[in-house]
Amino acid sequence: MTRVLLLMIAILATAGAALAYGDPKQITKAGTLVTEILRKQVPPIPRIVDIPRGDGGEFALQATINGVAAPMIIDTGATSVVLSYETAKAIGLPVELLAYNTDVETVSGRTKAARLTLDRLAVGKLVERSVPALIVPRGLMKTNLLGMSFLDRLESWEVRADKLKLRGYP
């Protein structure tokens, strides 16, 4: 929208200069000025989320999954986003209809999980769509994990001192 508005202003300014001055040098100068204005772009708003380290050393956050708030912990050792059965049910996912046929290793040991795709997963300004996730059976996990199926979509993430910085693509 902004670009279209700038283009309209540029066209009007060039036409106005042509009518007002009738001087080819002035018209060229006005055209150059308009071109410079159009080339300057407003820098994109950085999509960065800072997460402080918790007392237990973890990086906990409040995510939004399909529009519903869900507490999560960053887990770079998890290949996928992993949700507890209870969280998945609260979000409105069809937990009873899922096939729990994927082998996974959890803190509690080996189990089966169900694969699905989350329509929308947001962490602050970072919003990703169609994020692969796993749901574990009832009672196996108390904590949801924000794993690599989300983190790999970011431009970068880094830990410095007691802060985890997630940076999305502009």
N, C-alpha and C positions, 0 to 999 in steps of 0.2 A: 504494500500500500504506500509506504513512504517512498519507495523507488519510483512508483508511478507518479506520485505527486511531484517529486523532484524533476522528473522528465517533463511533466506539463509546464512547470515553472521555467525549465530550460528552454522549451520551445517558445513559450510566450516572451521570455527575455530576449531570445535571439530575434524573433519577429519584431519585437518592440525596438530593438537596436537598429535593425535594418530600416524600419520606417523612420525612426527619429534621426538617425545620422545619415543614412544614405552613403556613408563612407565605407568602402570595402575594408580598410584597415580597422575601423571601429567594429565592424561586423565580425571580422576575424578575431579580434580581441575578446569580444563578447562570447563568441563560440568557444574560444579557449577557456575562458572563465567557467562557462557552463560545463564543459568537459571535465575540468578539474573538480568541480562540485560533485558531479556524478561519480567520479572515480573514488572520492573519499567515502568510505563506508563507515557506518557506526560500528564500532567494535562489538562483537557478540558479548552478551552478559555471561561471565564465567559461571559454569555449572559446577560448583565446588561445595562439598559437604565436609565439615570437620566434625569428627567424633572423638570425644575425650575418652581416655582409658578409665575403666571402672576400678573400684577398690580391689577387685579380685584379679586385675590384669586384663580383663576382657574389654572388647569394644562393643558396647550394647547400644542399640538405637531403636527408634520407633519407625517402622516401615508402614507403608500403606499398600495392601494387596487387594486388587480389584475394588478399591475405594474403602476398605475396612482396615483400621489400625491393627498392627500386629507387632509385638516386641520381637526383636531378633538380635542375634550376636553374630558378628563377623567371624567367619571360619574359613581361612584360606586353605585349610586342609580338606574341606568338603568340596567335592567336584560339582555339587549342585546346591541349589537352594533346597533346604529340607524343612518341611513343616510338620509339626505334631498333628496327630489326628484331631485333637481338640481345636487347634487353631484353624485347621482346614474346614472343619464343620462350622465354626463360628463365622468364617468368611463366606460360607454358603457353597463350598465345593461339594460335589456329589460323592462323599467319602464311602457310602454304602455300595456305590456302583463301580468303584474302581477295582482294578485287578492288581492285587498285591503280589507281584511275581518277579520283582527285581531284587537281586541279592545286594544287601548293603551291610557295611560294617559300621556300627555305632559304638559309643562309649559303653553301652550296655551289652555289646556283643553283636553277633550276626543276626540279621532278621530279613524279612522281605518288605519291600516298599512298593508303592504305586507311583507310576510315572504320570505326569500330566503337564500341561502348559498353563502358566498363569497369564491371564490377559494383560494385566498391568501391575507392575511392581515399582513403587516409588520410594525413594529415600531422599527426603528433602526436595531439592531442585532436580534430582536425577530420576528420570522416569524411563523405564524400559518396558517394552511390550513383548508378548509371546516369550516369556522366560520359562525355560524348562525347570521343573521342580519335582521333588519326591515327597510323598506323604508316607509317614511311618504308622504302623498300627497303633490303636488306642493304648495310652499309658506308657509307651516306650520312651518318649522324650518330653521333657518339660520346657525345653528351649528350642526356638526356631533358629535355623542357621542360614545366614546369608553367605552362600558359597560362591564358587567360581563361575557358575552359570550366570550369575549377575555381574560379578567383579570383572570377568573377562570382556564385558561389553563396554567398560569404561576406558577412557583414554589412559588413565593411570590411577594408581593408589599407592600411598606410601605411609610409613609410620615414622614419625619424628618425635622424639621425646615421649610425651604421653598423649599424642594426638595422631589419629588416623585421618588422612586426607584422601577423600574420594573425588576424582576429577572426571567429569563427563566430557564428551566431545561437544564442541560449540554448536 
